[in-house]
Amino acid sequence: MSSYDSSHHHELLNDLRRLLSEAEKLVGDSFVENRDEAVGALRHKIETAQARLSEFCACAKTRVLDGAHKADATIRSNPYQTIAIATGVGLLLGVVLGRRSNRD
């Protein structure tokens, strides 16, 4: 699996948008001389996009799972610091939300 960055993500989205535009054009045209060729080309593009999307999803899933495992390991190796940070974040959110509700 290759790693995807944001440029690959945008490229994939642009490819999917172009693919949808071509599909809409093909469906909208009532008469196309080479309709079978156009449908075959569109089907090939859809299969290619599907394969790229599957690879992207698999890569994203792997990255999320790796991050979750690293977070779990960090939490287990530093339980007291984790509790302190969670308490601090909770207190900070409570103060901010409390002030916000008092303004209303």
Summary of the structure (lengths in Angstrom):
residues: 104
radius of gyration: 24.3
end to end distance: 50.8
largest distance: 71.2
contacts: 216
relative contact order: 0.09
helix: 88%
strand: 0%
